[in-house]
Amino acid sequence: MCIYDDKRENLKTPKNICVNLRHLRIKQNVDKTESVDNEPMTKAREINQSARVRARRSAVQALYQWLLAGRPMSVVIAEFEQERKELKKADGEYFRAILTGIAANSEQLSEVLVPFLDRKPAELDPVTRAVLHLGIYELLHQPEVPLRVVLNEAIELARMFGAEDSYKYINGVLDRAARQLRSGE
């Protein structure tokens, strides 16, 4: 990750991701492709960090609803997209991707969590379970999301939606899981 200071100089750390702190945007996976004229083009996906935060926030609410109501995830996603104003400013593509991924891999995510929990996943309250599933999903299936972002976002979501000290529990579980799942970071 190359981090620039305000003057856009003094690279701090190397990698393929560049963060411009002034505009809070991340450029990822710059791919070279050819245009119709066979001239090289650069295609960069810019990610607005606040849109990702909103996507995660809405995803936890959707997961909570999915866990309690037991309805298909596609129905929950459609409801959120039609009825929630906050999704207009969120990264809708990321919102859909993490929810469909979590729903498709729910059993696997629970199995991965088991060694790091002090109880069965089914015994966790729905908010804690939703935040942990989101965190584990990002650790396993979103390698482009830095480890610190996964942990910090999960802690903030737990503080926002969870019980008073649930963020401490979630931090401990995800920290232990991250050491094993992403030992290289």
N, C-alpha and C positions, 0 to 999 in steps of 0.2 A: 504494500500500500504506500503510495507516495503522497505525503501530506505536505501541502504548501503553506507557508505563512502568508500574511496579508499581502506581501509584495510579490508573491508567486515565485519565490526562489527558495533556496536552502531546503532541498529534499531531505526529509527526515528518515524515511524507511522505504525499502524497495519492494515492489510487486507490480501486478498488472492493474491495480485499482488506484485511481487518483481521486483524492478528496479535495475539493476547493472549499475551504472553511468559510469563506465570505458568503458563498451562495448555497452552502449545504447541499451540494449535489455530488453524486458519485458517478463516475464513468466506469462501466464495466465491459469486459469482453469486447474489446475493439476488434472487429473482424474486417478483413479486407475482402471486398467482393468486386465484381466488375459490373459496370453500368452497361446500358444498351450499346453505347459507343465503344465498349471494351476498354474503357478507362477505369483505373482503380478508384474505388469509392471506399470511404471509411464509414462504417455503420457503428455508432456507439449508442448504447442504451443508457439514457440518463435516468437516474432514480432520485426522486425527491424524497428525502428522509422523512419529512413530516407526513407525506402520503403513505409511506410504509408504516409509520407509527399508527396512523389512523386505520390502516388495513388490519394491523395486528389487534388493535383495540376492538374493532368490529368483529374480527374473527373470534376473539374470546367470547364475546356476547353471543355470536352465532353458535359456537361450540357448546356453550352453556345451554342454549335453547335446544340444540340437537340432543344433548345428553339427557335433558329432562323430558322432552316431548317424545323422543324416539322416532321422529319423522325422518324421511329421507333427506340427506344433506342437500340434494338439488332443490327441494322445496324450501328449505331454510335459506339457502343462498338466494333464490328467487324472491322470497319475502324481503330479505334485507336489501336487495338491489332495488326493489320497487318502493319500499316504505321508509328507508332510512336516508335522511338528508346527508349525514356525515360521510356516506360512501361516495358522494360526489367529489369530495376532496381527497379521498383515499385512493391508493393504488388498487383499483378494482381487479386487475389481472392477478396481482399477488394475493389478494383476498380470496378469489376463487381458487387459485392454485393451491394455497395452503389448506383451505377447507376440504377440497376434493381429495387432496393427498392424505390428510389426517383421517378422513372418513374411510378411504380405501385401505389404509394401513393401521387402523385403530388397534387391532389385536396385536400386531407386531410392536407398535409403540408401547402398549401396556406391558408386553413381555420384556422389552428393553428396559423399562422403568423398574421392574420388580426387584432386581438386585440392589437398587439404590433407595428403595422405600423401606419404611419400618412397618408397613401394613399392605394389604392387597389394594391394587388400584381401584377396585370397585368400592372400597371403604373410604376413599377420599371424597371430600365435598366436591360438588360439580365445578366450582370456580377453580379450585386447586388442580383438579384433574384436567380441566380445559387448558390452563396455563402450562402445566407440565407436558401435555400432549403437544402443544404448540412449540414449546422449547425443544423437546426431544425430536420432533419432526424437523425443525430447522437445523438442529445439530446433525441429523442423519441425511437429510435430503436437500438441504440448501447450503452447500459448502461455500458458496460465494458470500454468505452472510457471516461476518467475523464472529468468533466465539464471544468476545466481549459484548457485541451488540445483542446476541441471543440472550446472554445472561442478564444484561441491564434491562432489556425490554421485558423479559419475564418478571423481573423484580418489580418494575414499574407497574406492570399489569396486575400483579398480585396486590400491590399497595392500593391500586385504584379500585379493584373489584373484589378482592379477597378479604378474608377475616383479618383481624388486627395484626397478628404476627405471622400470617401465612407466607409472607415474602421471605422470611428467614428460612422456613422449611423448604420452599421452592428453590431458593438460592443454594442451600446445601445439597439438595437432590441433583439439581442441574450441574452444579460444580463437580460433584463426584462423577456424574455421567460424562461430562465433557472431558475430564481427565482420561477416561477410557476411550471415548468415541472419537475425540479429536486430540490425541496425545501430541501431535506435531505442532499445535498452535501454542 
